[in-house]
Amino acid sequence: MEPAEILKKIRTLEIKTRGLVETAFAGDYHSVFKGRGMNFEDVREYQPGDEIRAIDWNVTARMGNAFVKKFTEERELTVMLVVDVSASGNFGSTTQSKRELAAEVACLLAFSAIRNNDKVGLILFTDRVELFIPPKKGRSHTLRLIREILFFEPKGRGTEPALALDYLNKIVTRRAVVFFISDFQAPDFSRALAVSGRRHDFVAIHIHDERERVLPNIGIITLEDAETGDQIEINTADRTTRARFSGLMDEREQELARVLRRNNIDAIALQTGKDYLPQLRSFFKQRERRIRVR
């Protein structure tokens, strides 16, 4: 692709996602992802309705009136986008590939973070860690992340999430918000996921394509594994074959859901060719309600 085309695609994506951030999404992001903690700022006189636990008893005893502590939220976060760029991401039965959807969602999250004055970093992985960009702020930095997600040419073809998570756990030592974006067509990575889930505020974003779940009835076709090159010929006209294929995909998704649930990992499932914003917003609203209940 020519440089002019690359710039045009990045600019188009920026305009679309920044528009969504400004009109619909940034408030959801801000309400769900809090800062690292609360900083003591000052004291003020107690007012009806204040938390009893906030009373500063030393100042209260000295002044003769009840005083409460004032805190300000330490708002700045570190956000890490961990994105699967293995060969299976190039698949798409609509006008959009899984990798393109991943890039668009990552772009939306990155601009939401930047709007909230958070730092954003990036890890691209296949069967190895392909690229690490340390967290920073700013529009130009964000555009670089998006360019890499869209156009980076990986050396590997397979998928090893455990390697990416081990790398994340070593390189990002403070608690971060981690968006792990993948189609999760990968071997078991539950051990590394358990560690990451404890250390970070971890959200798994599962990108999939409808044709990976449901085979069309179009006769005999050859399916090729994009990551291994293995091929298999199947007869899609056979109802039993189609049902078995869908059953295997359902089992794989159910196992992934069990692994995520066991490790208390929040998850969002997004499909190529479909509007992702309603599902993202629904997820953030549910998460906000859950946080309020705690």
C-alpha positions as CSV (number, residue, x, y, z in Angstrom):
1,M,0.0,0.0,0.0
2,E,1.3,3.5,-0.9
3,P,2.1,5.9,1.9
4,A,-0.7,8.2,0.8
5,E,-3.2,5.4,1.0
6,I,-1.9,4.4,4.5
7,L,-2.3,8.0,5.7
8,K,-5.8,8.3,4.2
9,K,-6.9,5.1,6.0
10,I,-5.4,6.2,9.3
11,R,-7.0,9.6,9.0
12,T,-10.4,8.1,8.1
13,L,-10.2,5.8,11.2
14,E,-9.2,8.7,13.4
15,I,-12.1,10.9,12.3
16,K,-14.6,8.1,12.8
17,T,-13.4,7.0,16.2
18,R,-12.7,10.5,17.6
19,G,-16.2,11.4,16.6
20,L,-17.5,8.4,18.6
21,V,-15.4,9.4,21.6
22,E,-16.6,13.0,21.6
23,T,-20.3,12.1,21.2
24,A,-20.9,8.7,22.9
25,F,-18.1,6.8,24.5
26,A,-15.7,8.9,26.6
27,G,-18.1,9.3,29.5
28,D,-18.5,5.5,29.7
29,Y,-14.8,5.0,29.7
30,H,-14.2,7.6,32.4
31,S,-16.9,6.3,34.7
32,V,-15.6,2.8,34.7
33,F,-11.8,3.1,34.8
34,K,-10.7,5.0,37.9
35,G,-7.3,6.3,38.8
36,R,-4.8,4.4,40.9
37,G,-6.1,5.8,44.2
38,M,-7.0,8.8,46.2
39,N,-4.7,11.6,47.3
40,F,-5.3,13.5,50.6
41,E,-5.8,17.2,49.7
42,D,-7.2,19.0,52.8
43,V,-9.8,19.0,55.6
44,R,-13.1,20.8,55.8
45,E,-15.9,21.0,58.4
46,Y,-18.2,18.1,58.6
47,Q,-21.6,18.5,56.8
48,P,-24.7,16.3,57.2
49,G,-24.4,13.3,54.8
50,D,-20.6,13.1,55.0
51,E,-19.1,9.7,55.6
52,I,-18.3,9.1,59.3
53,R,-15.2,7.2,58.2
54,A,-13.9,10.4,56.6
55,I,-13.7,12.3,59.9
56,D,-10.2,13.4,60.8
57,W,-10.3,12.8,64.6
58,N,-7.0,14.6,65.3
59,V,-8.2,17.8,63.7
60,T,-11.6,17.4,65.2
61,A,-10.2,17.1,68.7
62,R,-7.9,20.1,68.1
63,M,-10.6,22.4,66.6
64,G,-13.6,21.4,68.8
65,N,-15.7,20.8,65.6
66,A,-16.0,17.8,63.4
67,F,-13.7,17.9,60.3
68,V,-13.5,15.4,57.4
69,K,-10.6,14.7,55.1
70,K,-10.9,15.8,51.4
71,F,-9.4,13.5,48.7
72,T,-8.8,13.9,45.0
73,E,-8.7,11.0,42.7
74,E,-5.3,10.2,41.2
75,R,-6.9,10.1,37.7
76,E,-4.0,9.2,35.4
77,L,-4.0,5.6,34.2
78,T,-1.7,3.5,32.1
79,V,-3.6,1.7,29.3
80,M,-2.1,-1.2,27.5
81,L,-3.5,-2.4,24.2
82,V,-2.3,-6.0,23.6
83,V,-3.3,-7.0,20.1
84,D,-3.1,-10.3,18.3
85,V,-1.7,-9.8,14.7
86,S,-1.4,-13.5,13.8
87,A,-2.4,-14.7,10.4
88,S,-5.9,-15.8,11.4
89,G,-6.7,-12.1,11.9
90,N,-6.6,-11.5,8.2
91,F,-9.8,-13.4,7.7
92,G,-13.0,-11.6,7.1
93,S,-16.1,-12.8,5.3
94,T,-17.5,-9.2,5.1
95,T,-15.8,-6.0,3.9
96,Q,-13.9,-6.0,7.2
97,S,-11.2,-8.4,8.4
98,K,-10.8,-9.3,12.1
99,R,-7.6,-7.3,12.2
100,E,-9.3,-4.2,10.8
101,L,-12.0,-4.5,13.5
102,A,-9.4,-4.9,16.2
103,A,-7.6,-1.8,14.9
104,E,-10.8,0.3,15.0
105,V,-11.8,-0.8,18.5
106,A,-8.2,-0.2,19.7
107,C,-8.3,3.3,18.1
108,L,-11.6,4.1,19.9
109,L,-10.1,2.9,23.2
110,A,-6.8,4.8,22.6
111,F,-8.6,8.1,21.9
112,S,-10.8,7.6,24.9
113,A,-7.7,7.2,27.1
114,I,-6.0,10.2,25.6
115,R,-9.1,12.4,26.1
116,N,-8.9,11.4,29.8
117,N,-5.2,12.3,30.0
118,D,-4.1,8.6,30.3
119,K,-1.0,7.1,28.8
120,V,-1.4,4.4,26.2
121,G,1.0,1.6,25.2
122,L,1.0,-1.2,22.7
123,I,2.1,-4.9,22.4
124,L,1.6,-6.7,19.1
125,F,2.0,-10.5,19.2
126,T,1.8,-13.6,17.2
127,D,3.7,-16.7,18.3
128,R,6.2,-14.2,19.6
129,V,6.2,-10.6,20.9
130,E,6.4,-8.6,17.6
131,L,6.4,-5.0,18.9
132,F,6.3,-3.1,22.1
133,I,5.6,0.7,22.2
134,P,5.9,2.1,25.8
135,P,2.9,4.1,27.1
136,K,2.8,7.8,26.3
137,K,0.3,10.5,25.8
138,G,-0.7,12.6,22.8
139,R,-2.4,12.4,19.4
140,S,0.7,11.7,17.3
141,H,1.6,8.8,19.7
142,T,-1.9,7.4,19.3
143,L,-1.8,7.7,15.5
144,R,1.5,5.7,15.6
145,L,-0.2,3.0,17.6
146,I,-3.0,2.8,15.1
147,R,-0.7,2.7,12.1
148,E,1.2,-0.2,13.7
149,I,-1.9,-2.2,14.4
150,L,-3.2,-1.8,10.9
151,F,0.0,-2.1,8.8
152,F,2.6,-3.9,10.9
153,E,4.0,-6.9,9.1
154,P,4.6,-9.7,11.6
155,K,7.3,-12.3,11.3
156,G,5.2,-15.0,13.0
157,R,2.0,-16.6,11.9
158,G,0.8,-18.5,14.9
159,T,-0.8,-17.3,18.2
160,E,0.8,-17.7,21.6
161,P,-1.1,-15.4,24.1
162,A,0.9,-16.8,27.0
163,L,4.2,-15.3,25.6
164,A,2.5,-11.8,25.2
165,L,1.1,-12.0,28.7
166,D,4.4,-13.0,30.3
167,Y,6.0,-10.1,28.5
168,L,3.3,-7.7,29.7
169,N,3.7,-8.9,33.3
170,K,7.5,-8.3,33.2
171,I,7.5,-5.0,31.3
172,V,4.5,-3.2,33.0
173,T,5.2,-3.4,36.7
174,R,2.5,-1.0,37.9
175,R,-1.2,-1.8,37.7
176,A,-2.6,-0.9,34.3
177,V,-5.9,-1.2,32.3
178,V,-5.2,-4.0,29.8
179,F,-7.4,-4.5,26.7
180,F,-6.4,-7.9,25.2
181,I,-7.8,-8.0,21.7
182,S,-7.7,-11.4,19.9
183,D,-9.7,-14.0,18.1
184,F,-8.4,-16.4,20.8
185,Q,-7.6,-19.2,18.3
186,A,-4.7,-20.3,20.5
187,P,-3.4,-23.0,22.8
188,D,-4.0,-22.9,26.5
189,F,-2.8,-19.7,28.2
190,S,-4.7,-19.8,31.5
191,R,-1.7,-19.7,33.7
192,A,-0.4,-16.4,32.3
193,L,-3.9,-15.1,32.2
194,A,-4.4,-15.8,35.9
195,V,-1.2,-13.7,36.7
196,S,-2.3,-10.8,34.4
197,G,-5.8,-10.8,35.8
198,R,-4.5,-10.4,39.4
199,R,-2.0,-7.7,38.5
200,H,-4.1,-5.6,36.1
201,D,-7.6,-4.4,35.3
202,F,-8.0,-6.8,32.5
203,V,-10.6,-6.8,29.7
204,A,-10.6,-9.5,27.0
205,I,-12.1,-8.4,23.6
206,H,-12.9,-11.4,21.5
207,I,-13.0,-10.7,17.8
208,H,-14.7,-13.2,15.6
209,D,-16.3,-13.7,12.1
210,E,-19.7,-15.3,11.5
211,R,-18.2,-17.7,9.0
212,E,-16.0,-19.1,11.7
213,R,-19.1,-20.3,13.5
214,V,-21.5,-21.2,10.7
215,L,-20.6,-22.9,7.4
216,P,-22.7,-22.0,4.4
217,N,-24.2,-24.7,2.3
218,I,-22.0,-24.4,-0.8
219,G,-20.9,-27.9,-1.5
220,I,-17.3,-29.2,-1.2
221,I,-14.8,-26.7,-0.1
222,T,-11.2,-26.6,1.1
223,L,-10.5,-25.0,4.4
224,E,-7.0,-23.8,5.2
225,D,-5.6,-22.9,8.6
226,A,-4.1,-19.5,8.1
227,E,-1.5,-20.0,10.8
228,T,-0.3,-23.6,10.0
229,G,-1.2,-23.9,6.3
230,D,-3.0,-27.2,7.0
231,Q,-5.8,-27.9,4.7
232,I,-8.9,-30.0,4.9
233,E,-11.7,-30.8,2.3
234,I,-15.2,-30.9,3.6
235,N,-18.7,-31.2,2.2
236,T,-20.7,-28.3,3.4
237,A,-23.9,-29.7,1.8
238,D,-23.9,-32.3,4.5
239,R,-26.1,-31.2,7.4
240,T,-24.2,-33.4,9.9
241,T,-20.9,-31.8,8.9
242,R,-22.2,-28.3,9.3
243,A,-23.7,-29.2,12.7
244,R,-20.5,-30.8,13.9
245,F,-18.5,-27.8,12.8
246,S,-20.8,-25.4,14.7
247,G,-20.7,-27.7,17.7
248,L,-16.9,-27.6,17.8
249,M,-16.8,-23.8,17.6
250,D,-19.4,-23.6,20.4
251,E,-17.3,-25.9,22.6
252,R,-14.2,-23.7,21.9
253,E,-16.1,-20.5,22.9
254,Q,-17.6,-22.1,26.0
255,E,-14.1,-23.2,27.1
256,L,-12.8,-19.7,26.6
257,A,-15.7,-18.3,28.6
258,R,-15.0,-20.7,31.4
259,V,-11.3,-19.8,31.5
260,L,-12.1,-16.1,31.6
261,R,-14.8,-16.5,34.2
262,R,-12.6,-18.6,36.4
263,N,-10.0,-15.8,36.4
264,N,-12.6,-13.0,36.9
265,I,-11.8,-11.5,33.5
266,D,-14.3,-9.3,31.9
267,A,-15.0,-10.1,28.3
268,I,-16.6,-8.5,25.2
269,A,-17.4,-10.4,22.0
270,L,-17.4,-8.4,18.7
271,Q,-18.2,-9.6,15.2
272,T,-16.8,-8.3,11.9
273,G,-19.2,-6.3,9.8
274,K,-21.4,-5.4,12.8
275,D,-21.6,-2.1,14.7
276,Y,-19.5,-2.7,17.8
277,L,-20.4,0.5,19.7
278,P,-23.7,-0.9,21.2
279,Q,-21.9,-3.9,22.7
280,L,-19.0,-1.8,24.0
281,R,-21.4,0.7,25.6
282,S,-23.5,-2.1,27.1
283,F,-20.4,-3.7,28.6
284,F,-19.3,-0.4,30.1
285,K,-22.8,0.3,31.5
286,Q,-23.0,-3.1,33.1
287,R,-19.5,-2.8,34.5
288,E,-20.3,0.6,36.0
289,R,-23.4,-0.8,37.7
290,R,-21.4,-3.6,39.1
291,I,-18.8,-1.3,40.5
292,R,-21.4,0.9,42.2
293,V,-22.9,-2.2,44.0
294,R,-19.5,-3.1,45.5
